[in-house]
Structures are given as structure tokens and as C-alpha cells.
């Protein structure tokens, strides 16, 4: 099944909000997602299936030469097809201007940790009780894109 990684646009907001609802205990709202369209510090990408359906998305915020991945989410319908990997790799390919990109992931989410490790991220710390519903620590992971 071919997947196309495209920039996040207004036409994707509703579908991305539905993926948020399916994937997260505290999902972003349509309004919050819509605000990202005008955020100069936001880099959001969408994975579209051949029929135009939104299969997943990734959102990153930048400050100077630093990137912070806020969310990576794949619709339950499209999981286990490498879409999360395609999204992370596409974002990193478009982030050559950044020194590093960082993210948090639940310590229990071994599949995501393995994905991020395969994409070059390293564990750099733990954020205690970072997540709620349920309360859980976050593993802080970073990929360095430029030599200091």
C-alpha cells in the first residue's frame, strides 16, 4: 500500500483530530491542530494512503536549531505497516537545518522506543511522572543531526 508523506494542511485537520482521539488520553482538539497551520515554528507532516485517507501524522516544533517532536500517531487501521517510521524519517530528512530533534516516549512503549532507536535516537534521560492516564515516566530521546 503506497503511502505519501505530505505537508499538513487544513484539509487534514478533522482526520488528524480523529487519530488523536483514537491514540491519546489527552488528544489535541481540532482548534489546537488548526492553530498549528499558522505556527511558523511548526513542522507537521501527514501520511496519506492512496485513496487520500489520513493514515498518520507527525508534529514537530522548532526553536532556533532545536526540534521537539510533539506527537507521532498512526491510525489503528494503518498500524504495523511502517508508517510511523516513514513519518519520522521524512521529518528528519527535512530537518537538516536543526542541530538535534528530541521527543518523549512512555517507558512502557517498547515498540516506539525500538522505532526511534532504529531512526538514530538515543536515550538521554527520564522525565519522572511525565504522562498521566496512567501516570508513567517518559524516556527522553534525542537524535543529533549536526556535529557541534
C-alpha positions in Angstrom: 0.0 0.0 0.0 1.7 3.2 -1.1 1.9 6.0 1.4 2.7 9.6 0.5 4.1 12.0 3.1 2.8 15.4 2.6 2.7 18.7 4.5 -0.2 19.1 7.0 -3.0 21.3 5.6 -6.4 22.5 6.6 -8.0 19.6 4.8 -6.2 17.1 7.2 -7.4 18.7 10.5 -10.5 16.7 11.0 -8.8 13.3 10.2 -5.8 14.1 12.3 -8.1 15.1 15.2 -9.8 11.7 14.9 -6.4 9.9 15.0 -5.6 12.0 18.1 -8.9 10.8 19.8 -8.0 7.2 18.9 -4.4 7.3 20.1 -4.1 9.6 23.1 -5.6 10.0 26.5 -5.3 13.8 26.2 -5.8 14.4 22.5 -5.3 17.7 20.7 -8.5 19.4 19.6 -9.3 20.4 16.0 -8.9 24.0 17.1 -5.4 23.3 18.5 -4.4 21.5 15.4 -5.8 24.3 13.2 -3.6 26.8 15.1 -0.5 24.8 14.0 -1.2 25.7 10.4 -0.2 29.3 11.1 2.6 28.5 13.5 5.9 29.4 11.9 7.7 27.1 14.4 5.6 24.0 13.5 6.6 21.3 11.1 3.7 18.8 10.7 3.6 16.1 8.1 0.8 13.7 7.2 0.8 10.2 5.8 -1.8 9.8 3.1 -3.0 6.5 1.7 -3.5 6.1 -2.0 -7.2 6.9 -1.6 -6.3 10.2 0.3 -7.2 8.8 3.7 -5.0 10.1 6.5 -3.1 7.2 7.9 -1.0 9.1 10.4 0.9 12.3 11.2 3.9 13.7 13.0 4.2 17.1 14.5 7.4 18.9 15.5 8.1 22.4 16.9 11.3 24.2 16.4 13.2 26.8 18.5 16.3 28.2 16.8 18.2 25.0 15.8 16.3 22.6 18.1 13.4 20.3 17.2 10.9 18.8 19.5 8.5 16.1 18.3 5.2 16.6 20.0 3.3 13.7 18.5 3.7 10.7 16.2 0.4 9.0 15.6 -0.8 6.3 13.2 -4.5 5.4 12.9 -5.2 2.0 14.4 -6.4 0.9 10.9 -3.0 1.5 9.4 -0.7 0.3 12.1 2.1 -2.3 11.7 2.8 -1.1 8.1 5.9 1.1 8.7 4.0 4.4 8.5 5.4 5.7 11.8 8.9 5.0 10.6 8.2 6.8 7.3 6.9 9.8 9.1 9.9 10.0 11.5 12.4 9.5 8.6 10.6 12.2 6.5 10.7 14.7 9.3 14.4 14.0 10.0 15.2 14.4 6.3 13.5 17.8 6.3 15.3 18.9 9.5 18.9 19.2 8.2 18.9 22.8 9.5 18.4 21.6 13.1 21.2 20.5 15.4 19.0 17.9 17.1 15.5 16.6 17.4 14.2 15.3 20.7 11.0 13.6 22.0 9.5 11.9 25.0 8.0 8.4 24.9 6.3 6.3 27.5 8.9 3.9 29.1 6.4 1.1 28.5 6.1 1.8 24.8 8.8 -0.6 23.7 7.7 -0.6 20.0 8.0 3.1 19.8 11.4 3.1 21.6 12.6 0.5 19.1 11.4 2.6 16.2 13.1 5.7 17.5 16.3 3.9 18.2 16.3 2.5 14.7 15.9 6.0 13.4 19.0 7.2 15.3 17.6 8.5 18.6 19.5 7.8 21.8 18.1 7.8 25.3 19.3 10.9 27.1 17.2 10.9 30.3 14.0 10.2 32.0 11.2 12.6 32.9 9.5 11.3 36.1 5.7 11.0 36.0 5.6 12.9 32.7 2.4 11.1 31.5 -1.0 10.8 33.1 -3.8 8.4 32.3 -2.0 6.3 33.5 0.9 8.1 35.3 4.2 7.0 33.8 7.7 8.1 33.3 8.9 9.3 29.9 12.1 8.3 28.2 13.7 11.4 26.7 15.3 10.5 23.4 17.4 12.7 21.0 18.9 12.4 17.6 21.8 14.6 16.8 21.8 15.9 13.2 24.9 18.1 13.2 28.3 17.8 14.9 28.9 20.5 17.5 
